[in-house]
Amino acid sequence: MLAGIPSVIYGFWGLMVVVPLINDLWGGKGAGSSLLAVIFILALMVLPTVIRMTEVSLRAVPNEYKEGALALGSSRLQYIFKVQLKAASSGTLAGIILAIGRALGETMAVILVAGNTALLPQSITDPVRTLTANIAIEMGYASGVHQQALFATGMVLFVLIIAINLAMHMLNTRTERRERRESKGKNTL
């Protein structure tokens, strides 16, 4: 259910609950609208995606793997950590990639809790402005070079997401190759 909640609701909840809580805990005016609030809200937003993808991947592991591992004398924990998690790793990795993509593209919730200061933060309680928030806030009145800079920012985000997807794809391919080599070596014994 958490994945279906619109991001503006997360942002509003963050503004009403998380920001005042951070202000109270860290003391100091404006400490609540900060990078820490953004991290908390984004973690809350992407967690359902990672959890659901991992759950589906774990359930998709064939029951024969469990039976085989237990027949060979593995304990339940050994089965979970050495067989089930390895078999479900590609689905878990896919969930992490989706979560990273959502976090990088999130705008509305971040605008509400970040403080929107176009300065480099010196600590985790300093206000920030993300690239997506910068585009959303400034595109309405931008023209000329300013508008071109915002489009360039969008291209940077696009290239960043493509690079993350390519890196994860290469990692997944390498893992699959290694697993095939290992299983081929075990089959020849």
Disulfide bonds with the S-S distance in Angstrom:
none
